[in-house]
Amino acid sequence: MITILVVEDEPLIAMALEAVLEDAGYGVVTAANGRQGLERLAEAPCPDLVLTDMMMPVMSGAEMLQAMAADPDLAGIPAIVLSSLPETTIRARANGAAAILRKPYTAEEVLGAIARVLGETK
């Protein structure tokens, strides 16, 4: 089963994403900020994909992506950034993101981005 790490500080958004992803057959692990996200990535088994918000307390999504890129064990894990920031800002801060979804997004957009990034056919 493919496991997705959802890093989102807004509990309602995190719960909605978790429900959508579980309904689609994915395993889901959640974290409330980038630091917790890195902790979840260090646990076994490591998630296959990260969905992360950009602006969060403690550690932002951009900071978490930088830490992932600097760690050889995490550098290959694809990440999708979910944010209300302008796309140019996201691209400048979230170097290495496999995809970007601007808020508000639909469940179909999230699932489509995941399928594209993971190379799935559904």
N, C-alpha and C positions, 0 to 999 in steps of 0.2 A: 504494500500500500504506500502510495506517495504521501509524505507528511509535509505540511506547510506550516511555517512559523508566521503567525500574525503578530506584528509589533504595532500596537495602537494604544494610545493613552485614553481615548474616549471609550468607556465601557460599553455603551450601546452600539457603537460602530464595531468594536471587537466582537461582541456577541452576535451581531448580525452576520459579519463575515464568517465567524465560526459555524453558524447554522447553515449558511449557503454552501460552504466548503464541505461540511460533513454530509449534507444532503447529496452533494455531487460525488461522494465516495472517497474524499480525501481524509487523512488523519490530520488533526489540527493541534498545534501547541500555541499558546498565547504568551505575550509579554507586554507589559505596560510602558516600557521605554527601551531605548537602545541597550542600556546596560543589562537589563533583564534578558533582552534578546540575545546578547552575546553569551549569557549564562545558559540559555536554552540550547544554543548552538553547540555548546561544549558538552551537553548531555548526550548519552547514547540511547537510541540511535539519533544521529544528527538529521535535522529536517532537510528535505530535498530542495526547498524553495522558501524564500522569505518575501512576505508582503509587509512593507513598512510605511508608516506615516513619516513625514519629514520633521514636523515641529512637535517635540515632546519634551517633557521635563527630564532632568537627570542626564540623559544622553539622547541627542537627536538621531533621526534616521540617517542623516548624512554622516555623522560621527561614527555610527555603527557600521555603515558601509565602508568607511575608511579603515576601521579596525578589521573588518572582514578581509578587505583587499590586502592588508599587511600580514595576515595570518595564512600561511600556505595550506593549512587544513580547511580553511573557510573560503579562500579566494575563489574557488570554483563553484560555489553555491550561487545560483542566480537569484536576483532580487527584483521585485516589482515595487516601485514607489507609488504610494497613494497620497495625494496632497492637493490642497486648494491653492497652493502657490502657483504663479505663472510658470509655464513649462520651461521657459528660458532660465528662470531662477533654479528650478529643480535640476535641470541638466548641468548647470554650473556647480551645484552643490553635491549632487548625487552621482558623482563620477562612477561609471561602471554599472549603473542600473540597467537591467535587461529590458525593462519597459517602464512606462510612466502612465498612470491613470489619474486624471484630474477629478477631484471631488466637485460635484456629486457624480458618482458613477453608478451603474446598474449592476445587478448580480451577473447578468449576461456578459457585460464588459469585463468584469473580474475573471469569470470563468474562461472567456475567450483569450484574455491576456495570458492566463496560466497555461492554457493549452498551447498557445503559440510559443511561449518561452520554453516549455518542456517538450515541445515537438510532438504533442499528443494529437490524435485524430479522434474527434468525437462526433 
